[in-house]
Amino acid sequence: MSILDRFRIDGQVAIVTGAGRGIGAGSAVALAEAGADVVISARTHEQLAETAAAIEGVGRKAHIVVADLNDEAAIRGLADAAMETFGRIDVVVNNVGGTMPRGYLDTSVGFLERAFHFNVSTAHALTTAAVPHMLSTGGGSVVNIASVIGRVAGRGYLAYGTAKAALIHYTELAAHDLAPRVRINAIGVGSIATSALDIVMADDGMRTALEQATPLRRVGEVDDIAAAVVYLASPAGSYLTGKVLEVDGGIDAPNLTMPIPDL
């Protein structure tokens, strides 16, 4: 077997959340290129249709589920959709998440709890729904999309960073519960050129500052993360579980600071 064959997941079925654009869409298409059929979900049908067309363009099947993935029943339903459509589940990519920056005293208990729900509880809901089906066919792989802000500190990121740090430790803990047949890993994502950075990318000064604060001197691309997803999901990553693959350009501190004044 060629080493490149270890990155193939031919005949497998993946579920990718938040797959309408950005990292989710890129990861879904990358998994299809590696041989998987993919269940994709987000709120906007038009965006999902574009992702589905790209998946079908590389010769694999896509199944669209339009849903509010903040809703526990909806996100659990993705496992049912995969079983009904494809008859198995091998890979889950928990990509949906995110929280807007906010000052400390403006971060209410409710805001913090919503951040935790959107970034951690949704991942748990889908994973627990999918794992029994993974076990029925021998095992599987879960990839959680975390963030560098889950391990470094900066102003404005209290809710988001706390939630992503929880997702990272969730991954480490769940790996022990799910071993040996289901692997679960996370990706500590850095600054990636998606719609979340549109304002920064459109401003030459802000973009240059971001790049200069990154050891590799560039903003990450969606394919940087998609490649990591394929690695963790495929036999190439079969000896990893409970780990965080840090795809962040080498940063050890936030490379985008929030203009939040002292209290």
CORQUIJO-V709614 format. One record per pair of residues at least 12 apart in sequence whose C-alpha atoms are under 6 Angstrom apart, sorted by the first residue. I is the first residue (numbers start at 1). J is the second residue. D is the distance in whole Angstrom. If there is no record, write none. Layout:
[[I,J,D] [I,J,D]]
//
This chain:
[[6,235,5] [6,236,5] [7,234,5] [7,236,5] [8,34,5] [9,34,6] [9,35,5] [9,36,6] [9,234,6] [10,35,4] [10,36,6] [11,36,6] [12,36,5] [12,90,6] [13,36,5] [13,37,5] [13,38,6] [13,89,5] [13,90,5] [14,38,5] [14,90,6] [14,91,4] [14,92,6] [15,38,6] [15,39,5] [15,92,5] [16,40,5] [16,93,5] [17,41,5] [17,94,6] [17,95,5] [17,96,5] [18,41,6] [18,42,5] [18,95,6] [18,96,5] [19,40,6] [19,41,6] [19,42,6] [20,42,6] [20,47,5] [20,48,4] [22,194,5] [23,222,5] [24,95,6] [25,51,6] [26,226,6] [27,226,4] [29,55,5] [32,55,6] [32,60,6] [33,58,6] [37,60,5] [37,61,5] [37,62,6] [38,62,5] [39,62,6] [39,63,5] [40,64,5] [41,65,5] [41,66,6] [42,66,5] [42,67,6] [43,66,5] [43,67,5] [43,68,6] [70,118,6] [75,126,6] [76,125,6] [76,126,5] [76,129,6] [79,130,5] [89,134,5] [90,134,6] [90,140,5] [91,140,6] [91,141,5] [91,142,6] [92,142,5] [93,142,6] [93,143,5] [93,144,6] [94,123,5] [94,144,5] [95,145,5] [97,118,5] [97,119,5] [99,115,6] [99,160,5] [101,156,5] [101,157,5] [102,156,5] [103,156,5] [112,159,5] [116,163,5] [120,167,5] [139,181,5] [139,182,5] [140,182,5] [141,182,6] [141,183,5] [141,184,6] [141,233,5] [142,184,5] [143,184,6] [143,185,5] [143,186,5] [144,186,4] [145,186,6] [145,187,5] [146,164,5] [146,187,5] [146,188,5] [147,188,4] [147,189,4] [148,188,5] [148,189,6] [148,190,5] [149,161,5] [150,164,5] [150,165,4] [152,253,6] [171,242,6] [172,242,4] [175,241,6] [175,242,5] [183,241,5] [184,241,5] [184,242,6] [185,241,5] [185,242,5] [185,243,5] [186,244,5] [187,244,5] [187,245,5] [187,246,6] [188,245,6] [188,246,4] [188,247,6] [189,247,5] [189,248,5] [190,248,4] [191,219,6] [191,220,6] [192,219,6] [192,220,4] [192,221,5] [193,221,6] [210,255,6] [213,255,5] [214,251,6] [215,250,5] [216,249,5]]
//
